Amino acid sequence: MLLRHTPKEVAERKALTINPAKTCQPIGAMYAALGIHGCLPHSHGSQGCCAYHRSALTRHYKEPVSAATSSFTEGASVFGGQANLLQAIDNIFTVYEPDVIAVHTTCLSETIGDDLKQIADKARKEGKIPAGKHVIGASTPSYVGSHVTGFSSMVKSMVAAFSEKTGKKNGKVNIIPGWVEPADMEELKRLATMVGVEHILFPDTSGVLNGPLSGEYKMFPDGGTTVADLKATGDAIGTLALGEWCSGDAARLLDSQCKVPCKVLDMPFGLSATDRFVDALRTLAGVTVPDEVALERGQLVDLISDMHQYFYHKKVALVGDPDQIISMVEFLATLDMLPVHIVTGTPGKAFERRIKALTKDLPCEVNVRAAGDMFLLHQWIKNEPVDLLIGNTYCKYIARDEDIPFVRWGFPILDRQGHQYFPTVGYKGGLRLLEKILGVLLDRKDRDDPEQTFELVL
C-alpha cells in the first residue's frame, strides 16, 4: 500500500536510501566462506549481526546456515574484541572441529579497529589453532560497499591465505564464479568438464546450500572447495574470473602472488557471455569444443529464434548486482528486448559506463544508476511503464502495484523455490531464463487478450 504513494517526480537524494537494492558486506563474506569445505564462517561483532546474516542466507537457500560470532557486549564494543575472538577460536576448534574458520568483520569491530591478522597470529602463537587448521579473515564493514564487495573480499582472502606456487604447473584452470547460485556453480563445473578442462572452482557452494535431505546431520556438508584445491590454485595454468565486482580482485591477487595469468570475463548468463566463457576455456586448455556443447548452444539459439516475436521491443526494468545485471542486459539486448531502467545498489560508476556501452545502439533512452535504490526504480517505472520487471523478491511490491509481469532472479529470493537447484548460467541456464521470461509474458498475453486472439497454439 505504501508504494502507491511513490511520487512520479524524481528528486535528487544524497543522504537517504529508500528500499535499498543491496544488503551488507558480511552476508557476502559469509556466503563465500560457505564455499570452502569444512569451513565455519565467523562474524566478529555482536550476536545480532550474525543472526541477521545467517537468517538472510537461510531464508534464500532454505538451508540451515551455521556460523559463529564473537558476541560483542558493551566491553568489547569499547575496548576491542581481541579477547572475544581468541576465546571463540579456541572454542570453535575444540567443539566443532572445522578445517577453516573464516572471520569477517562488522561495523563494530571495524570502528574499533580490530586487526584480524594480528589476532589470528596471536591465536596461533598461543596454541589455539591446531596443526593443519586455518583461520582466515576479511575486512567487511557494513557501512561501505555491499554484499557483493563482501563476497569479493572473502574470496580475495582465500587466495591470500591458501594459494601456493610450487613451480610445477598442474594443468588446471581456476574458475572464480562470483556470487551465483549453488546450481550455477554445478553448471559451470559441468560445462568445463564437457569442454575437457581440468579445473578448480572456488568458492563452491554446490552440495553445501543445495544438498539432499538424507536424514543424517552433518555439521559440514560434503561440498565446498577443499583446502588442498585452494592451495593448488597457485600452480594453475590460468584463472577465469567471472565478474569484475565479485571475482576480479581475487584473480589479480593470484596473478601477482603466484604468477597465474588471469582473464576477467562477464558472468556467463545468456548466449554471448557463455560463448566467451567456453572460448576462454578452450583457449586456456588448448582443447576443442565438443559437439555436445555445440548442441546445447544450438538449442538456446533455436528457442530465441522460435519465440523472438514475443521478446521483440518489450521494455524491461532490472535491479540486482552489477556482474549479474551486466550479463543480463547484454542477453536482453540480444533478444531485441529493451532494458530501459537499470539499478544496482552496489557503488561504482564503472557499472554505469558499462551499461551505457552495452545499450548505446538500442532505439530507446536508458536510465541506469549505481548505488541506487528500488524507490528510484519505481519512480522511473511510473514515468515510463515497462512490460517486464526482473529482480529479487522485494520487487514483487512494485510488480503488483504497477501490474507488471515479474521474473524473480538474483538475491534474495524469499518467496519461491528452485533457484538453488536449477541453473541460469550457461546455455542450459539460458534456456531456463527464457522459459521464465516467456512464461510471465505469455501469461499476461493470455490474461489480456480478447476472445478472438485467445489462442490455443502459439
C-alpha positions in Angstrom: 0.0 0.0 0.0 2.8 2.4 0.8 4.3 2.1 -2.6 1.1 3.6 -4.1 2.3 6.9 -2.6 5.6 6.8 -4.5 5.7 10.1 -6.4 6.4 10.2 -10.2 8.6 13.3 -9.7 12.3 12.2 -9.2 14.2 14.4 -6.7 17.9 14.1 -6.1 18.6 12.3 -2.8 22.1 12.4 -1.3 21.6 11.3 2.3 18.6 9.0 2.1 18.2 5.5 0.7 14.6 4.1 0.4 14.2 0.3 -0.2 17.9 -0.4 -0.9 18.9 -2.6 -3.8 21.6 -4.3 -1.7 22.4 -5.7 1.7 25.6 -5.6 3.8 29.1 -6.9 3.2 29.2 -9.6 5.9 26.4 -11.5 4.2 28.5 -11.8 1.0 31.6 -12.8 3.0 29.6 -15.5 4.9 28.2 -16.9 1.6 31.7 -17.1 0.1 33.1 -18.8 3.2 30.4 -21.5 3.0 32.0 -22.4 -0.4 35.1 -23.8 1.4 34.8 -27.4 2.5 34.8 -27.8 6.3 34.6 -24.1 6.9 32.7 -22.3 9.7 32.1 -18.6 9.0 32.7 -16.4 12.0 31.1 -12.9 12.5 33.4 -10.7 14.5 30.8 -8.5 16.1 27.5 -8.8 18.0 25.2 -11.7 18.1 22.5 -9.7 16.4 24.7 -9.1 13.4 25.5 -12.8 13.0 21.8 -13.7 13.5 20.7 -11.4 10.7 23.4 -12.6 8.3 22.5 -16.3 8.9 18.8 -15.5 8.6 19.2 -13.7 5.3 21.1 -16.7 3.7 18.8 -19.3 5.3 15.6 -17.6 4.0 17.1 -17.5 0.5 18.6 -21.0 0.3 16.1 -22.8 2.6 19.1 -24.5 4.3 20.4 -24.1 7.8 23.4 -21.8 7.7 25.9 -22.4 10.6 28.1 -19.5 11.7 29.8 -18.4 14.9 30.1 -15.0 16.5 32.4 -13.1 18.8 29.3 -12.0 20.7 30.3 -8.4 21.5 28.9 -6.8 24.6 29.5 -3.3 25.9 33.0 -4.0 27.0 34.2 -5.4 23.6 32.4 -2.6 21.8 34.5 -0.1 23.7 37.8 -1.8 24.4 38.1 -4.1 21.3 37.1 -7.7 20.6 40.5 -9.4 20.6 39.7 -11.4 23.8 36.4 -12.5 22.4 37.8 -13.7 19.1 40.7 -15.6 20.8 38.2 -17.4 23.0 36.0 -18.1 20.1 38.8 -19.6 18.0 39.7 -21.9 20.9 36.1 -22.9 21.5 35.3 -23.5 17.8 38.2 -25.8 17.1 37.6 -27.7 20.3 33.9 -28.2 19.9 33.1 -28.1 16.2 36.5 -29.1 14.6 36.3 -27.3 11.3 39.2 -27.2 8.9 38.9 -23.5 8.4 37.4 -20.6 10.4 36.7 -17.7 8.0 36.3 -14.5 10.1 34.7 -11.4 8.7 34.4 -8.1 10.5 31.3 -6.0 11.1 30.6 -2.3 11.8 31.5 -2.6 15.4 34.9 -4.4 15.1 35.9 -2.2 12.2 35.1 1.0 14.0 37.1 -0.1 17.0 40.0 -1.1 14.7 40.5 -4.8 15.5 43.3 -6.3 13.4 42.2 -9.8 12.3 45.7 -10.8 11.1 47.3 -9.8 14.3 44.7 -11.6 16.4 45.0 -14.8 14.3 48.8 -14.7 14.7 48.4 -14.4 18.4 45.9 -17.3 18.5 48.4 -19.5 16.6 51.3 -18.5 19.0 49.1 -19.3 22.0 48.3 -22.8 20.5 44.6 -22.1 19.9 44.8 -23.1 16.2 45.6 -26.9 15.9 48.1 -28.1 13.4 46.6 -28.4 9.9 43.8 -26.0 10.7 43.4 -22.5 9.4 42.0 -19.1 10.3 41.5 -16.5 7.5 39.9 -13.1 7.7 38.3 -10.4 5.6 37.5 -6.8 6.3 33.8 -6.2 5.6 32.3 -3.2 7.4 28.6 -2.8 6.6 28.8 1.0 6.3 30.6 0.7 2.9 30.1 -1.5 -0.2 27.5 -4.2 -0.4 27.1 -7.9 -0.1 28.9 -8.1 -3.5 32.1 -6.4 -2.2 31.9 -8.5 1.0 31.9 -11.7 -1.2 34.9 -10.3 -3.2 36.9 -9.5 0.0 36.4 -13.0 1.4 37.4 -14.7 -1.9 40.5 -12.5 -2.1 41.3 -13.6 1.5 41.2 -17.3 0.3 43.8 -16.5 -2.3 46.0 -14.6 0.1 45.8 -17.4 2.8 46.0 -20.6 0.7 47.4 -20.3 -2.8 50.9 -21.7 -3.2 53.3 -21.8 -6.1 55.5 -24.9 -6.3 57.0 -24.1 -9.6 55.3 -27.1 -11.4 52.1 -26.3 -13.3 49.2 -28.8 -12.6 47.4 -28.2 -15.9 44.2 -26.9 -14.2 42.2 -23.8 -14.8 41.0 -21.8 -11.9 37.3 -20.6 -12.2 36.1 -17.9 -9.7 32.4 -18.0 -10.3 31.3 -14.9 -8.4 28.1 -14.8 -6.4 25.9 -17.2 -8.3 23.6 -20.0 -7.0 24.9 -23.4 -6.0 23.2 -24.8 -9.1 25.1 -22.3 -11.2 28.4 -23.5 -9.7 27.4 -27.1 -10.6 26.6 -26.0 -14.1 29.9 -24.2 -14.5 31.8 -27.3 -13.5 29.6 -29.5 -15.8 30.3 -27.2 -18.7 34.1 -27.1 -18.0 34.1 -30.9 -17.8 32.2 -31.2 -21.1 34.8 -29.0 -22.8 37.5 -31.2 -21.3 39.1 -28.8 -19.0 40.5 -29.8 -15.6 39.5 -27.1 -13.2 39.4 -25.8 -9.7 36.2 -23.8 -8.9 36.4 -21.6 -5.8 34.4 -20.9 -3.8 31.9 -23.7 -4.5 28.6 -23.7 -2.5 27.2 -26.6 -4.5 26.5 -29.5 -2.2 26.5 -27.1 0.7 23.4 -24.9 0.2 21.5 -27.2 -2.2 22.3 -30.6 -0.6 19.9 -33.5 -0.1 17.7 -34.3 2.9 19.3 -37.6 3.8 18.2 -38.0 7.4 21.8 -37.7 8.6 23.0 -34.5 10.2 26.4 -33.2 9.1 27.9 -30.1 10.7 29.9 -29.7 7.5 28.3 -30.9 4.2 30.3 -32.8 1.6 30.5 -29.9 -0.8 32.9 -26.9 -1.0 36.4 -26.4 -2.3 39.0 -28.2 -0.3 42.0 -26.6 1.3 44.2 -28.8 -0.9 42.5 -27.4 -4.0 42.7 -23.8 -2.8 46.5 -24.3 -2.3 46.7 -25.8 -5.8 45.3 -22.7 -7.4 48.8 -21.2 -7.3 50.0 -23.9 -9.8 47.1 -23.5 -12.3 47.8 -22.6 -15.9 45.3 -19.7 -15.7 42.4 -18.1 -13.9 39.0 -17.2 -15.3 37.2 -14.6 -13.1 33.5 -14.4 -13.8 32.5 -10.9 -13.0 34.6 -7.9 -12.2 32.9 -6.9 -9.0 32.8 -10.4 -7.4 35.9 -12.1 -8.8 38.3 -9.7 -10.4 40.3 -8.7 -7.3 40.9 -12.3 -6.2 42.1 -13.2 -9.8 44.5 -10.3 -9.9 45.9 -11.1 -6.5 46.5 -14.7 -7.6 48.3 -13.4 -10.6 50.6 -11.1 -8.6 51.1 -13.7 -5.8 51.7 -16.8 -7.8 52.1 -15.6 -11.4 48.9 -17.3 -12.6 47.7 -15.3 -15.6 44.1 -14.2 -15.3 41.3 -13.1 -17.5 38.2 -11.3 -16.2 35.0 -12.2 -18.1 31.4 -11.4 -17.7 29.3 -13.9 -15.8 28.0 -16.4 -18.4 24.4 -15.5 -18.4 22.9 -15.7 -21.8 24.3 -16.5 -25.3 27.2 -14.2 -25.9 28.7 -14.3 -22.3 28.5 -18.1 -22.3 30.2 -18.1 -25.7 33.1 -16.1 -24.3 33.4 -18.3 -21.3 33.5 -21.5 -23.4 36.0 -19.9 -25.8 38.2 -18.9 -22.9 38.2 -22.4 -21.5 39.1 -23.8 -24.9 41.9 -21.3 -25.4 43.5 -21.7 -22.0 43.4 -25.5 -22.0 44.2 -25.9 -25.7 41.2 -28.2 -26.4 38.4 -28.4 -29.0 34.8 -27.7 -28.0 32.9 -30.9 -28.3 29.6 -31.4 -30.3 27.7 -31.8 -27.0 28.3 -28.2 -26.1 27.5 -27.0 -29.6 24.2 -28.9 -29.4 23.3 -27.1 -26.2 24.2 -23.8 -27.7 22.1 -24.6 -30.8 19.0 -25.4 -28.6 19.3 -21.9 -27.0 19.6 -20.3 -30.4 16.6 -22.3 -31.6 14.4 -21.1 -28.8 15.5 -17.5 -29.3 14.6 -17.8 -33.0 11.2 -19.5 -32.4 10.0 -17.1 -29.8 11.6 -13.9 -31.0 8.3 -12.2 -31.8 7.3 -12.3 -28.1 10.6 -10.7 -27.0 10.9 -8.0 -29.6 11.0 -4.5 -28.2 9.5 -5.4 -24.8 10.6 -2.9 -22.3 12.3 -4.3 -19.2 13.3 -2.9 -15.8 16.1 -4.6 -13.8 17.5 -4.4 -10.4 20.3 -6.6 -8.9 24.1 -7.0 -8.5 26.5 -5.5 -11.1 28.0 -8.6 -12.5 24.7 -10.3 -13.0 22.9 -7.3 -14.4 25.7 -6.6 -17.0 25.3 -10.0 -18.5 21.5 -9.9 -18.3 21.4 -6.6 -20.1 23.5 -8.0 -22.9 21.3 -11.0 -23.1 18.1 -9.0 -23.3 19.6 -6.8 -26.0 20.5 -10.0 -27.9 16.8 -10.9 -27.8 15.9 -7.4 -29.1 14.3 -6.5 -25.8 14.8 -3.0 -24.4 16.3 -2.8 -20.9 15.2 0.8 -20.1 15.5 1.1 -16.3 18.6 -0.5 -14.6 19.6 -0.1 -10.9 22.2 -1.7 -8.7 22.7 -0.9 -5.0 26.5 -1.5 -5.2 28.5 1.6 -5.8 30.7 2.1 -8.9 30.5 4.5 -11.8 32.2 1.8 -13.9 28.9 -0.1 -13.8 27.0 2.8 -15.4 29.7 3.2 -18.1 29.5 -0.5 -19.0 25.7 -0.5 -19.2 25.7 2.6 -21.4 28.2 0.9 -23.7 26.0 -2.2 -23.9 22.8 -0.2 -24.7 24.2 2.6 -26.9 22.7 1.1 -30.0 19.2 0.5 -28.6 16.3 2.6 -30.0 15.4 4.0 -26.6 16.7 6.1 -23.7 18.2 4.0 -20.9 18.1 5.0 -17.2 21.0 3.5 -15.2 22.1 4.1 -11.6 24.8 2.6 -9.4 24.3 3.0 -5.7 20.6 3.4 -6.5 17.6 2.0 -4.7 14.2 0.5 -5.6 12.3 3.6 -4.8 14.1 5.3 -7.7 13.4 2.3 -9.9 9.7 2.5 -9.1 9.7 6.3 -9.9 11.3 5.6 -13.3 8.7 2.9 -14.0 5.9 5.3 -13.1 7.2 7.8 -15.6 7.9 5.2 -18.3 6.0 1.9 -17.8 7.6 -1.4 -18.7 6.5 -4.8 -20.0 8.7 -6.9 -17.6 10.4 -6.5 -14.2 13.4 -8.7 -13.3 14.8 -8.6 -9.8 14.7 -10.1 -6.3 11.7 -10.8 -4.1 11.4 -7.2 -2.9 10.4 -6.2 -6.4 7.1 -8.1 -6.0 5.5 -5.0 -4.4 6.4 -2.8 -7.4 5.2 -5.5 -9.7 1.8 -5.8 -8.0 1.4 -2.0 -7.6 2.1 -1.3 -11.3 0.7 -4.6 -12.6 3.9 -5.8 -14.3 4.9 -9.3 -15.2 7.7 -10.3 -12.9 10.6 -12.7 -13.0 12.4 -13.4 -9.8 16.2 -13.5 -10.3 19.1 -12.6 -8.1 19.5 -12.3 -4.3 17.4 -12.6 -2.2 14.5 -14.8 -3.4 12.5 -15.4 -0.3 9.0 -16.5 -1.6 9.8 -19.0 -4.4 11.9 -22.2 -4.7 14.1 -23.6 -7.4 16.9 -21.1 -7.7 19.3 -23.2 -5.7 18.5 -26.3 -7.8 18.1 -25.0 -11.4 20.9 -23.0 -13.0 20.6 -19.9 -15.1 24.2 -19.7 -16.3 25.4 -21.4 -19.4 23.4 -22.5 -22.4 21.1 -24.7 -20.3 20.6 -21.9 -17.9 19.8 -19.5 -20.7 17.0 -21.9 -21.7 15.6 -21.7 -18.2 15.8 -17.9 -18.2 14.0 -17.7 -21.5 11.3 -20.1 -20.2 10.8 -18.0 -17.2 10.6 -14.8 -19.2 8.3 -16.3 -21.8 6.1 -17.8 -19.1 5.2 -14.5 -17.5 4.9 -12.6 -20.8 2.6 -15.2 -22.3 0.6 -15.4 -19.1 0.0 -11.7 -19.4 -0.9 -12.1 -23.1 -3.5 -14.8 -22.2 -4.9 -12.6 -19.4 -5.3 -9.5 -21.6 -6.2 -11.0 -25.0 -9.8 -10.6 -26.2 -11.7 -13.7 -27.2 -10.8 -13.5 -30.9 -7.0 -13.7 -30.2 -7.1 -16.0 -27.2 -5.2 -18.8 -29.0 -4.6 -22.4 -28.0 -1.4 -22.7 -30.0 1.3 -20.0 -30.3 
